[in-house]
Amino acid sequence: MFAFGRFLRYFQGGVPGAPSTAGVPVDRRSELEAELAPVFAALEGAQREAQTLTAQAQADAEWMRADATDRARRRVDDARAAAAADQAATATEQLERAQAEAGRIVAAGAAEADRIDRAVQAGAPPLVSELVGRVLEPAS
């Protein structure tokens, strides 16, 4: 069986809650709402301001992100253009070196051809005379 005494000992100090008129049920929820309504009303302005600040911060962040992206793209484009210019300058320099080397090789070849021509011309008259003599000599 239920121990009513034990139940009452639980409420030794009395029934919980604020004292109220006997027999009239108290609507604690409406009391709390009425008590907190001014606090919440005061917070509405702060909440609107916080929402405005948050929206502004998000817009600022988006603008900063877009600006940083644009600056990064411009830097990459500048770097690519500089790299292309460097490559063109390097290619031009290499071409000039190759043309100079080709000129040196052609000049060396021409000098060697002149040397060979002079050697041939210096030794040709005796050989030609001997050859002509052999051709014109009667066969014995």
Secondary structure, 3 states (H helix, E strand, C coil): CCCHHHHHHHCCCCCCCCCCCCCCCCCHHHHHHHHHHHHHHHHHHHHHHHHHHHHHHHHHHHHHHHHHHHHHHHHHHHHHHHHHHHHHHHHHHHHHHHHHHHHHHHHHHHHHHHHHHHHHHHHHHHHHHHHHHHHHCCCC
